[in-house]
Amino acid sequence: MLYLGFEAATQYVGRGRKYNLEMLNTPLEKLEQYDAVVIVTDHSSYDYAKIVEQSNLVIDTRNATRGIQSSKIVRC
């Protein structure tokens, strides 16, 4: 399963670069049930160390996990 639904979004992330988009932060739960987690944007409200800890594999396209050492992380 690759899709994390937005139905449980509970917290606003904040403004976009140009517009107030009222972007929502989706709670991340039970990440171990997924084959991989793909980071496509680096919001400061996420705890990336916790995401790495709870995931089987993390594919980081935004360097959001910089400073975190783990064999689970693939940086691209």
Secondary structure, DSSP 8 states (H G I E B T S, - for coil): -----STT--EEEE--SSS---EEE-----GGGSS-EEE-S--TTS-HHHHHHH-S-EEESS-TTTT---TTEEE-
